[in-house]
Amino acid sequence: MEKKTVLAVVLSIAVIIIYSLAMQALYPPKPPEAVSVRPERVVADEAVPPVPREVMSSSREDAELSEEASLEAMPEYYTISTKYLDVRLSNAGGDIVAFRLKEHLDGEDFVDMIFSGERESHAFGVGFGGMDVTPLESLFQTTVISDYEILFSRRFTLASTVFTLSKKYTFIPDEYMFELDITIDGGSTIPALNFSGVSGHVAYTLNCGPQIGPRFAVLDEREDYRRYITFINGKRKDEKVTASNDALVTESVSWAAIAGKYFSLIAIPDTTHYGYIFSMRGNDPGIPAFSRLFIERPVLSSAVQIDKFRFYLGPKTSSTLEIYETNKSYWKDLGNLHLSEAANTSGFWAILNPLEWVLKKLLTLFYALIPNYGVAIILVTLLVKLILFPLTKKSSEGTLRMQAMAPKIKELQDKYRDNPMKLNAEMGALYKKEGYNPLSGCLPLLIQIPIFFAMYNLFNNHFDLRGAVFISGWIPDLSQPEYVYSFAPFQLPLLGWSEIRILPFIYVGSQLISGKLTQTPGQQSNAQMKMMLYVMPIVFFFVLYNVPSGLLVYWIMSNILTMIQQLAINKFILKHKAVITQSEESVRKVIAPPKKKKRR
């Protein structure tokens, strides 16, 4: 049975190692509430002039698009401020150039959902044609409708057709979602906007921007990542996008999203007839990676065409997104769209979502009692250990019983050395007679494996852990690896490390001591168990070196509690052995025959 126990432990740990190594192989490291203010007209800073772009390009040879004379030489900027947002818009194209989240910081500044490189980035730009056309940066006429509404419009001429392109933005005082109305008005004539696009002939393409914020150096699955999601026929679907292959979606989409580690862009159309392209292609200097969403509008069918889009740019949290599934939101017609699906784990590990949800609730509960997420992690670990204690105690008792049966097992092994089937049958009969379950020793470890993975997902994605300080000056962010010294940009050869971390060393020490205490006398002389005791913690040291510090806090605390738990169990076992020994001696005294008296 000892071999089976060892095999189960080895297989369990192997699963963790393979998963961690696979993740590294697949993804290598590479303020106060504001009162709404009426938008003010701000003239662009002359010291930083905008980079001009082409008015448009088209694959249609006979189309010549002209526009009215420039309204002004320089673009103008407008700011709309709500409870959660500071949005900066430009009349150059009628685009959004900054979308700052006032309740979330990126360093010392607000998170800006419009990632800019060396030049000003534009989001929600319109280009006549497919996704490859350059969005307009013509200067639009601006009308400030209210504190939260602004309209951009301009007249264009295509051949002999004159039409007006309008873009109206509507923001809500206390929400992250806004509405964009795009109107093409040809008067009494249908504008001949019929250009080639990826999904066929299109009138225009809406470019949602080069990348969503906050700022990052590399998308390595640890610092940040991107997921490309569509919601079709009531089901979430993850789209596959690579640097060389775009994802084209022509199905009826309820919403399309680009989800980062903590923030998301979600596009919700008014109808389902658009084409969607997710792309990682781009060439704007200063942006390390691109995550684009293009929405292609098919050819027009009427002289006046109004398209409505709603966009969510904000935190990727279930609590924030779930309000759109209730009547708590201004937008009361989104209840059946299940926007919170954009915040859920997908793929194989989605089976751990219920467990992750429970752990998240416990973490939030303890944080409400003691507002420090490091302490909350320790308390969650303590609770998990208390819940698993009966199983751990039963496992230790099983180990004690296994030791007591060792002579009988050895006798059976010697007796049926050449008959494995008979040996297994006799071993099963022995276990049944002794009331011993061979799996009892493995059960606590097997249960902890899904908890470990759920904890990993939680610490790697839980929004509230972003920037959560445990120990100031050492562990300033539980969602990131800690370090005490950085020698970047230099990296250690092969390992790619550029920081010295303390928690991985503490983990190795706690794991070695914990393993030593939990070993039984029989295991101490077993070469395989010795390897697991000394080699496995070293292997895990390298595997876990760059994981979120919250996960290592959990594991170190788990090891410390295991030591305390094992000392208590060992004390119980020794006491139990003493009681059994004393009982056996008492029985022997009772049944022992009286000594014969010597005759004198």
Secondary structure, 3 states (H helix, E strand, C coil): CHHHHHHHHHHHHHHHHHHHHHHHHHCCCCCCCCCCECCCEEECCCCCCCCCCCCCCCCCCCCCEEECCCCCCCCEEEEEECCCEEEEEECECCEEEEEEEEEEEECCEEEECECCCCCCCCECEEECCCCCCCCCCCECEEEEEECCEEEEEEEEEECCEEEEEEEEEEECCCCCEEEEEEEEECCCCCCCCCEEECCEEEEEEEECCCCECCCCCCCCCCCCCCEEEEEECCEEEECCCCCCCCEEECCCCCEEEEECCCEEEEEEECCCCCEEEEECCCCCCCCCCCCEEEEEEECCCCCEEEEEEEEEEEECCHHHHHHHHCCCCCCCCCHHHCHHHHHCCCCHHHHHHHHHHHHHHHHHHHHHHCCCHHHHHHHHHHHHHHHHHHHHHHHHHHHHHHHHHHHHHHHHHHHCCCCHHHHHHHHHHHHHHHCCCHHHHCHHHHHHHHHHHHHHHHHHHCHHHCCCCCECCCECCCCCCCCCEECCCCCCCCCCCCEECCHHHHHHHHHHHHHHHHCCHHHHCCHHHHHHHHHHHHHHHHHCCCCCHHHHHHHHHHHHHHHHHHHHHHHHHHHHHHHHHHHHHHHHHHHCCCCCCCCC
